[in-house]
Amino acid sequence: MATMADHTAGYSAFTIVPEEMQILTIEFKINFLRPALGEALVCRSQVIREGRQVIVSEAEVFDIRQGEEVPLAKAMVTLMAVPAEKLRDSANRSGEPTAG
C-alpha cells in the first residue's frame, strides 16, 4: 500500500510540471487505517500544494469490498521537481546507469 500511495502521489505531481522534469519523493508519511481484505485496491492522489520545486500530494488507498470502497491508508508525500537532464548528468558523473 505504501508503494502504491507513493507512486500515485508522484504521478499526480507529474500532472503539474513540464515534460522535462522528473519527480523525486523527499518525504513520506502514511497512516494505515485497516488491513486490506477485499478483492482489489484503488489509490487516488491529488496535489494539495503546488510550489516551484516542492510539491505536496495526498494519496488515499481504498479496498474494494463487495463493490464498496473502504479507506485503508492515507499518505502525505512531499516531492521535488528536478530537471531530468540534471539527474542524467549526476548519474553519468557517478558511473551509474541512466534511464531514458
N, C-alpha and C positions, 0 to 999 in steps of 0.2 A: 504494500500500500504506500509506503514512503517513497519508493522509486516512482510509482505511478503519479503521486502528487508532485514530486519534484519535476518530472518530465513535463507534466501538463502545465505547471506554472511557468516553466521555461518556454513552452510553445505559446502561452498567452503573451509573454514578453516579446516574442518574435513578431507578433502582430503589430507592434508599435514602433519598431526600429527599421532603418533602411536595410536592404538586402545584404549589403557588405558587412554587416555587423554579426557578431556571434554573441551568444548569451552564456554567461557563467553564473552558477549559484555561488553566492558568497556567504549566505546564512540561511539556515533551515530549521524550522521549529514545527513539530507535528504533535497533535493531541489525538490519541487513539481513543475512540468513544466506545466501541464494542467490537467483538470478533466478527470476522467475515464468515457467514454461514449459508449464504444464498447461492443462487445459480450463476451470478455474474457480478463484476464490479464495474462501476462507472465513475469517472472522475471529471470534474468541471473546474475550470480556473478562470479568474479574471484579474486584470491589472487593477490595483487599488491606489497605486501611487506611481505616477509617470515622471521620472526625472530625466535629465540629460544623459546620465550614465547609469544611475542607480534606479532600479525598478522594483517595486514591491507587488507581489501577486499573492492571491489567496487561492488555495485549492481545497476542494471538498471531495471526499471519496464516499461513494454510496454502494450499498449491497442491493442487488435486485432479489427480493424475496416475494414469491407469489405475485409477481407483477408490480410490486411497490418498491420504491426507493427508500432504503433505511440508511441514515447517516452513520458512517463508520469512523471517519477521521477528518480532521481539519488541519491544514498546514498554512503557515505564513512563510513565504520564501522571498528572500532578498536576492536580487540578481544584478549583474553588471553587464552592460553592453560594451563590447570591445571590438574594435575593427578586426576582421578576420585576418587581414594582412599582418597585423601586429602579432597575432598568435602564431601564424606560419613562420614569421621571422624569428620569433623566440624559440620555436621548436627546432628550426634549422641551426641556430647557434648552439643548442644543447645536444644536437645529434639525434633527436627523437624523430620518428616518422611523422609525416603530416597527413592530414585528411584533406581530400579535395584538392 
